[in-house]
Amino acid sequence: MTRNDDMAAQPSILDFNVTKEFLQNAGGEEASEVVRICLKNNGKCLDQDIEEEMKTKKITEIRSILNRLHYRGIACYNKTKNKNSGWYTYTWEIKQRRIVELILEQQAEMLQKLEQKARFDGSHEIFICKKACADTAFEIAAQYEFRCPECGEMMNPVDGKKRQKEIQNQIKEITEELSQLQKIV
């Protein structure tokens, strides 16, 4: 299972690998840690609070992560001006529902591609080289004399039943994880 079993009874969206991967792609390597810190404070925090807790990151790096998340609609902020100093304070809020929406959208595309691949593989004999450059149907592989059109290596047939089973397992795993993720938010 892709959840961390050592977490508290109430699961968090960050317990799921798909969420961590998504946040890393959206906001950078430390994005899931920034989100974790904000969620710990009911989803709202100051960028300075994140800096204090992370210790290894500069405030500019944290703001950069928050701005990348803001671009995707995951983080939003409220700006207030300190009347004495004239400086602005940014209170950041993480939108868990938006994270889930974006993940569901992304994974729906992934599921659609896997289902298309399963249908294609089910109706074609597939060949592939050792480097796995591209899946090639028998008809096309024969035209290239069973040499990969990308790297020139010899192509061999793929075990269709084994591959179908792998694809179905991937589909099942993604579907289960998304179902659990939807229940949290």
C-alpha positions in Angstrom: 0.0 0.0 0.0 1.2 3.5 -0.7 0.2 5.1 2.6 2.6 5.4 5.5 1.1 3.1 8.1 2.9 4.8 11.0 0.9 8.0 10.7 -1.9 9.0 13.1 -5.4 7.6 12.9 -6.7 10.6 10.9 -5.0 10.2 7.5 -3.6 13.3 5.7 -3.4 13.9 2.0 0.4 13.8 2.5 0.2 10.1 3.5 -0.2 9.3 -0.2 2.8 8.9 -2.5 0.7 10.3 -5.4 0.3 13.6 -3.4 4.0 13.9 -2.6 5.0 13.3 -6.2 2.4 15.7 -7.4 3.5 18.5 -5.0 7.2 17.8 -5.9 6.3 18.3 -9.6 4.2 21.4 -8.9 6.3 23.2 -6.3 9.7 21.6 -6.1 11.6 19.1 -4.0 10.6 20.6 -0.6 6.9 21.5 -1.5 5.4 18.6 0.4 7.3 19.7 3.5 6.0 23.3 3.1 2.5 22.0 2.7 2.9 19.7 5.7 3.9 22.6 7.9 1.0 24.7 6.7 -1.5 21.9 7.2 -0.3 21.4 10.7 -1.6 24.9 11.4 -5.0 24.3 9.9 -3.8 25.1 6.5 -2.6 28.7 7.3 0.8 30.0 8.2 3.3 32.8 7.7 6.3 32.2 5.4 8.5 33.0 8.4 6.9 30.2 10.4 7.8 27.8 7.7 11.4 29.1 7.6 11.7 28.6 11.3 10.5 25.0 11.2 12.5 24.0 8.1 15.7 25.7 9.3 17.7 24.5 6.2 15.8 26.8 3.7 16.1 30.5 3.2 12.9 32.6 3.2 13.4 33.3 -0.5 13.4 29.6 -1.3 10.3 29.0 0.7 8.5 32.0 -1.0 9.5 30.6 -4.3 7.9 27.2 -3.5 4.8 29.0 -2.2 4.6 31.1 -5.4 4.9 27.9 -7.6 2.0 26.4 -5.6 0.1 29.6 -5.8 0.4 29.5 -9.6 -1.3 26.1 -9.6 -4.1 27.4 -7.2 -2.8 25.2 -4.3 -1.6 28.1 -2.1 -3.2 31.5 -1.7 -2.2 34.4 0.5 -3.6 37.3 2.5 -1.3 40.4 2.5 -1.3 42.8 5.4 0.8 45.9 5.9 2.5 46.6 9.2 1.7 50.3 9.9 4.8 50.9 11.9 7.4 49.3 9.7 5.6 49.5 6.3 6.5 45.9 5.6 4.0 43.4 4.3 3.2 40.1 6.0 1.9 37.2 3.9 -0.4 34.6 5.5 -0.4 31.6 3.3 -3.2 29.1 3.0 -3.1 25.6 1.5 -6.1 24.4 -0.4 -6.3 20.7 0.2 -9.4 20.4 -2.0 -7.5 21.9 -4.9 -4.6 19.5 -4.5 -7.1 16.6 -4.7 -8.9 18.1 -7.7 -5.6 18.5 -9.6 -4.4 15.0 -8.7 -7.8 13.5 -9.7 -7.5 15.3 -13.0 -4.0 14.1 -13.6 -4.7 10.5 -12.6 -7.9 10.4 -14.7 -5.7 11.1 -17.7 -3.2 8.4 -16.5 -6.1 5.9 -16.2 -7.4 6.8 -19.6 -3.9 6.2 -21.1 -3.5 2.9 -19.3 -6.9 1.7 -20.5 -6.0 2.7 -24.1 -2.7 0.9 -23.7 -4.6 -2.2 -22.4 -7.0 -2.2 -25.3 -4.1 -1.7 -27.8 -2.0 -4.4 -26.3 -5.0 -6.7 -26.2 -5.5 -6.4 -29.9 -1.9 -6.3 -31.1 1.3 -8.3 -30.7 3.8 -5.9 -29.2 7.5 -5.8 -29.7 10.1 -3.8 -27.7 13.9 -3.4 -27.6 16.0 -3.8 -24.5 16.1 -0.1 -24.0 12.3 0.0 -24.1 12.3 3.0 -26.5 8.8 2.5 -27.8 6.1 -0.1 -27.9 5.8 -1.3 -31.5 2.9 -3.3 -33.0 3.9 -6.4 -35.0 3.0 -4.8 -38.3 5.3 -1.8 -37.8 8.1 -3.9 -36.2 8.0 -6.1 -39.3 8.4 -3.1 -41.5 11.6 -2.2 -39.6 12.8 -5.8 -39.7 12.3 -6.1 -36.0 14.9 -3.4 -35.3 13.9 -0.5 -33.0 13.2 2.6 -35.2 14.7 4.8 -32.5 17.9 3.0 -31.4 18.4 0.2 -34.0 18.5 -2.6 -31.4 16.7 -5.9 -32.1 13.1 -6.0 -30.8 11.5 -9.0 -29.1 7.9 -9.8 -28.4 6.3 -8.8 -25.1 4.5 -11.3 -23.0 1.0 -9.9 -23.6 -0.8 -11.7 -20.7 1.9 -10.6 -18.2 1.8 -7.0 -19.5 -2.1 -6.9 -19.4 -1.9 -8.1 -15.8 0.6 -5.4 -14.9 -1.5 -2.7 -16.5 -4.6 -3.9 -14.7 -2.7 -3.9 -11.4 -1.6 -0.3 -12.1 -5.2 0.7 -12.9 -6.5 -1.0 -9.7 -3.8 0.6 -7.5 -4.4 4.1 -8.9 -8.2 3.7 -8.5 -7.9 2.5 -4.9 -5.5 5.3 -3.9 -7.7 8.0 -5.5 -10.8 6.6 -3.8 -9.0 6.9 -0.4 -7.7 10.3 -1.2 -11.3 11.6 -2.1 -12.6 10.4 1.3 -10.1 12.6 3.2 -11.2 16.0 1.7 
